[in-house]
C-alpha cells in the first residue's frame, strides 16, 4: 500500500513536499514529490540520492518535481 506523508512545508510559497516509499518489483524506492505546476521527473545517476536535488528544487519554482532514490543507493 502506498501512503503519502507530509515531510516539510516551505511557508514562503506554500509548496509541499511529499515523501513516500514505493515497491517496484523486488525494490523499495524512496520517492519525493514537491511543488506545483507541470511535472518534471528528476533521474539521478548511480550513487546519488534525493537530497542532492535540493539546490535544483529551489531553482525551479512553478514545477512539480518528482525524484527517487535509485535501487542500491
N, C-alpha and C positions, 0 to 999 in steps of 0.2 A: 504494500500500500504506500502511495506517495503522499507526503504531507509537506506543506509549506510552513516555514516558521519565520516570524519576523526577526530579523537579525539586527538591523540598525535603522535609524531614521536620520536623514540629512534635513535639518529644520530650515536650512536656507531656501531650498526649493521643494521641500516635502517629497523627496524622492525616497522610495522604499527599496530596501534590499531584502530579497528572499533567498534563503539558503535551504536546500533540501538534498536528500540522498536518493538516487535512482538506481534500481537494479537493471542492468543490461547484460543479459546472459549470465555468466558467472561473475561479472564485475559489479561492484558497488561504486557509483560515481557521485562525487560531491558537485552539486550544480548551484550556481548563483545567478539570479536574475535581478537586475536593477534598472531603475529609470523608467521612463515612458516615451513613447514615440515609435518610429519604425524599428523593428528588431534588427540586431546585429549580433551574429554568433562569433565569439572570440575563441580561437583554437590555439592553444599553447603547444609549443614543442615539448619533446621529452625532457623531463627534469623541472618543468615549470609548475606553478600552482596558481590557484585563484588569486591570491594576494598580489601576484606580480602584475596583474591587470589594473590595480588601483590607480596609478597615475593616469592611465588612459581613460579610465572611467570618469575621472574628474574633468578630463579634457573633452569629453563627448556628451555634453548636455543635449537633451532632446532626442535621445535614442534609448530604446530598451536593449540593454546589453546582457547577453547570455554567455556564460562561461562555465567550464567544467574542469575538474582535475582529471588528467589522462590516467588510465589504469597504470599502476606501477610507480606513481609519483607520490 
